[in-house]
Amino acid sequence: MRNIILLCTALLLSWQIMAQESRRVTGTVIDGNDNTAMIGVNVIEKGTGNGTVTKADGSFAINLTSKNPVLIFSSLGYTSVEEVVGNRTSFKIVLNEDRKTLGEVVVVGYGTMKKSDLSGAAVTVGEDKIKGSIITNLDQALQGRVAGVNSVMTSGAPGSSVSIRVRGQSTINSNAEPLYVIDGVIVQGGGNSGASFGLGDALGNGSTSTISPLSTINPSDIVSMEILKDASATAIYGAQGSNGVVLITTKKGKAGEAKFSYEGLFGVQRQAARIDMMNLREFAEYSNSVSQESNAKDDRPEFLDPTLLGNGTNWQDAIFQIAPMNQHQISAQGGTDLIKYYVSGSYMNQQGTIIGTKFNRYSFRANLDAQLKKWFKLGLNSMYSMTHERLGLADSDEGIVKYSLLTPPDIPIYDLDGNYASVVREGYTRINPIAMAMDEDILLDRNKLAGNIFAEINPYKPLVWHTELGFDIGGSRGERFEPAVTYGNWSRKSNSSSIQNNINKFWQFKNYLTYSGKVDKHNYTAMLGQEIWESNYEYEGVSSTNLPSNDIHNPNLGSDPQINTGFGSSSMASFFGRATYNYDDRYMGTYTYRRDGSSNFGPKNRWAGFHSFASSWRFTNEEFLKSITGVLNNGKIRFGWGQTGNSNIGSYMWGAAIAKMPSGLGLGYRQRNLANPYIKWETQEQWNLGIDLNFFRDRIGLVVDMYDKTSKDMLMALQLPSYMGTRGNASSALASPYGNYGTINNKGVEFTLNTHNLTGAFKWNTEFQMSFNKNKLVALDGTASAHIEGYGQWSDVVTITNVGDPLYNFYGYKVVGVYQDLDDLKNSPKPEKYPSNGVFDRYNTTWVGDLKYADLSGPEGKPDGKIDTYDRTNIGSPMPKFNYGMTNTFNYKNFDLSVFINGTYGNKVYNYMAMNLSSMTSIWDNQLKVVTERALLEPMNATKTYPAVINGVTVYNWFEDITNVKVSNPSATVPRAIANDPNDNNRISDRYIEDGSYLRIKNITFGYSLPAKISRQWKVDNIRVYANIQNLYTFSKYTGYDPEIGASTASSNVYGLDNGRYPSPQVYSFGINLSF
Amino acid sequence: MKRFNNISKYLIFTILISFGFVSCEEFLSRPTEDNYTVDNFYQTDEQCFQAVNPVYNSPWYDFQRGFFKIGEVLSGNYYWGSSPYLTFTINSTDEDLVNMSASLWSVNAYCNGIIENIDLKAGKDVKESTKNTVKGEALVWKAMAYFYLVRCFGEVPIIHNNSAEIASGNYNNVYKATIPNVYDYIIMTLEKAIEWLPASNQPGRIDRYSAYGLLSKVYLTKSGYGMSGTRNASDLAKAAEYAKKVIDESGRSLLPVYSDVFRLKNNFSEESLLAWHWVVSNNWTSQNTLQSDLGIVGFDEYGATWGGYAGPSVDLQQAFGENALSLTRNNNDARRKATMMMYGDKYDYFWVDKGGFDYTQFAVKSMEYQSATGANEVKHLVGNDNLERTPSGTCLRRRPLVRLCSLALLRTS
């Protein structure tokens, strides 16, 4: 505001002085950042009132009046330049961004603050970083860029969601994602699971899916993101801030003639990694060797001589494709000093690297600021977007990745007629994975209109009243279609179709008054405000089967269409205030309070209040340290504490709802859940201690933060024992009550180090961040036996978190080795299938070559010589010990190069897919190549003759004779092949735990800006071309596709479990940015 | 002007704030809007009956799936590939076993909830007799669940009121009851149900004689507990007494044709005293899964039958006097053809629109003989889409649990 007034004054002054004519000089001013012409730069003759501003092409002309003239070039946000004129008549001036000034004002909740006044922990991610990666959603830009933020792609599908954990997982609620706020409006997701869009279980049964609410937003419109990490920063968001807050600011207009820009990008994506599966020859050999050990029960004559066979079908090559992507954006910005605009339109089209998946987005934005009166400012931010996605289920047991890997190489993709082949053999149906991906539609269309209208009224100078109406209106349409088809000898005779339309309406209304004042060295600001919001949803879906053909997907054409409808709403009302104080830029303090009421809670505990404070001391501004400012130019210690809350449980958990359940006796209505009228807010308390140090005039900047945060009264479903009747099939079981049942603690340290290594013509900057987090379940419902369970696919327990453990530890048996022979079996702890009568049977009891598990405990708490459920233990944590990211940027003349790497260390991945890929339970499934190194059996005495009577049972072969069989490769880690797996070698065990640490070359960008000389000839201000390679290489020991695995889409409380996750693709892209 | 602006702005702001305070509670009170809650349901007789309807199917879903394996596969009546139930290699973490347990406890929780809600929430227009009938139905299902629990799992805890256990915070410290205590609890439950239930109820629903019938079976089973080769005489006498009561007093009779009891048209037949009532719907768990689990691949038109590779065992075939290797059928027993389909069998009640189902022709046309034992399941199957809709590949059916016939047999023995 003040600057606008100054600018106006300068303009007026320049007019007045025009008349006096003497000596005329000319020149141009360009932006040192991108070599573009700078419009509206103040050019003032020092010591006089004489001045002018630059035109759209950066040029200026000024008539000088004084004797020894000095020109001052200044522009908001840039370091001013003084030039002695001397004899020169023409100037070429480069203005560089003033980092200090520019970074000074940052967005905080309900207002802005000078960055130097912040006492909490917040990080800014600027436009350069957002553009440094090839991203579809803006949350993808946070990966590896921010200390204290662990960000993992849920899938490599185009537009996929990202699971972001700010300072560790602090709640086990389904929604542990941070709050996203765009220009003050809370982003509405409309749910994140496939079911919430009407896609049923097509994308898995978990509470998270690959659908991202943020993929409707065009990242090119974003100018910066503020990530608020500690409670003193997030507390102003009270009940919604406990998972961290991401404040997103979109681009605004700048005064001046319209500046158009075009950004285009073309890329191709591919899957670089392949899992080592058996090819046809190896599969045939494996098949033959298994059949040899089973009296040739599964003998396949076509495999008689494997050397005659080719490689067979490579299903991995078949499901992965080289996928193109392109995006285009045109924007215009400009305006006058009083009215500024920014408008943009963009299109993006991205095919998925798994066949059949794609993502399209059209988006539009118009932002307008108008200074209607000196004291009255009106603004409008609005966006509209449409997305169209063809989704596919990649992970889980039914997902295409696992499905195709299990499909044996002896089945072709197409039969001789060019139709999809599919083979049903002895009940093992392998529906052609390609056919499944291409013929079964899972479609999602979304549209969204969001934004706000706000007014800022400035009745007298220190007081500002901000009033704002925000809205987010979204619609979506989920469609599933399964055609009636025949593939080979498998057919689905009836098709099915379902379409669901969803509408979400959200509005928020807020008012806040800000009063700033200054008395001597005391600066203070007080803010007081109110906010209410309401969110409504409604859905209508129709589904049916037996449509006349596969052509028209209207479910109303099928027989007996089923209708599914529902609606509901939630609301919140809040009052809040903030006071900040700054004494002489040395001592800073902030206090905030917010009181929230949420419709998610019953009348008994609806309201809660949240306090926070933070203070900081900039010791380098103290007199006694002034002498060292040459070395340490900025040093600040920050300390804060705050409370935030969480109400993210869905509505009406305080009561018991009724759900419809049809029965043979007519309609039925069942109680859905047990009620808990006393349910209340989850509260989080967080301490933060941080230090900011800047050395050698900002050449080196270091930020270190330490935190300790505890979430108590954690909102979760009560973990009840099975006899309480709340377990089992979620479609039929009574849901256990939600309540406040646990406490989680996260402690951590995070570092950010920015250095300007070289600053000459050749510039080299490094940004490095690293975060350590330790997570612990402190208490759960007061009893010792309570724990948190997570499931692999349906109801198989994969993770158990006991009190005192970090969250989501994998839980299972430890493998010691394989049983070598009968003596080994006899002398080891007894597994469940050890025959008590001593009659071993290779088909039904534990046998030589089976896995030997460790005997760790028993009913008495010590090893008891038996392998049973007491021997299950923590077999690894999916949470990294630390994660890190580093960006190096190099600039030389018009060239720029940026290399970004990121990674994690110390996390474990559960390779769930390998359970099926090395189970060897069916001869009709392809397996990992590693099964060729399984425990192979051989006779101890090859000359022994059969039949023989062993333990009273007649056996006909050495491999059925327990006394005459041993493992020929004693160090084998994969057990013997046996169809019904009597020893349960495929149980959850550390056999499938792998090191998930990785170091990834995430992005390499090489750019070149055409010299202005050349671009001007084409009437273009700036042309930059660049090439980018994303995910070039990942250093990792993981044997699956991709070690970056986030939240499970099949079950809550599971993290880092790979059941065929859609791997992140490699992207090679080329882009061009033009502005004119 | 400026001053006026200030005043008006503050005025508006103050009004807004006070407005906010006044209406906040109302603005924030939002019970479920598109559905009933326990507080506004149970207002009419019909709603009370509707509240107990789901206990006739949904919570039993997983139990039924798993129990087939205990009852038929484990006993050797049914061949099921490499199922651990066939090879006696069931682990304690077996998915079916775990789900069966969860399913039975779920039934118990629902029944307890229904009784509690009827007592506390039923509207003033609900007749006392309706309340008793509904509670009685819930008690019989509860007894049935405990009867399965004690037979499958032995000692189990007694959970009488789930909300009370949760409210007292005592749910983690519940101890198992001894097997005789569990039987006593079942008997007490049924005796209370008999007191509450009417002599006859709406078709398909539980009445007093359903409870007597179950009680008779409970006594029969109990009579053998803890005995070796003999049975407890007083329990046996009770079993016979209650069986006689049902046969003599209920006025029910057997269906003339055995296989008819498994046909859809006889869903509410009077031969069955206690039955699950499955339905065709898109609400998962309201359907019967047996057609999918047991039917031959290709038996329905949705590609949703996958049980053809398992089938009735050779032992069972022999018990019926059949040999799958022979191309002719003996048909010594009417129940054979209604239990298993074998070479040469034709069924006019399946695939009615196509003139009946010919097992032999089906195998010829699909060029595959699916069953490893030469026979496939018939009982519990309904066929194709001609008679009833079976979306999502699941079929509707009632499955009788206590049939009059078995009580007659019981009485005879």
Interface residues (C-beta under 8 A of the other chain):
Chain A: W375 V424 E426 G427 T429 I457 P459 Y460 W465 N489 W490 S491 R492 K493 S494 S496 N511 L513 Q530 I532 E534 S543 S544 T545 N546 S559 D560 Q562 N564 T565 G566 F567 G568 S569 S570 S571 M572 A573 F575 G597 S598 S599 P603 R606 S651 Y652 G655 A656 A657 I658 A659 K660 M661 P662 S663 G664 L665 G666 L667 G668 Y669 R670 Q671 L674 A675 L718 L720 P721 S722 Y723 M724 G725 T726 R727 G728 N729 S731 S732 A733 L734 P737 G782 T783 S785 A786 W794 S795 D796 E832 K833 Y843 N844 T845 D868 T869 T921 A979 N980 P982 D984 R987
Chain B: K2 N5 N6 K9 F13 L16 I17 G20 C24 E25 F27 L28 S29 R30 P31 T32 E33 D34 N35 Y36 T37 V38 D39 F41 Q47 F49 Q50 A51 V52 N53 P54 Y56 N57 S58 P59 Y61 D62 G81 S82 S83 P84 T87 F88 T89 N91 S92 T93 E95 V98 N99 S101 A102 S103 W105 S106 V107 N108 A109 Y110 N112 G113 I114 N117 V156 P157 I159 N162 S163 E165 I166 G169 Y171 N172 V174 Q202 G204 R205 N267 W276 H277 W278 V279 S281 N282 N283 W284 T285 S286 V297 G298 E301 Y302 G303 W306 G308 Y309 S366 M367 E368 Q370 D385 R389 P391 S392 L396 R398
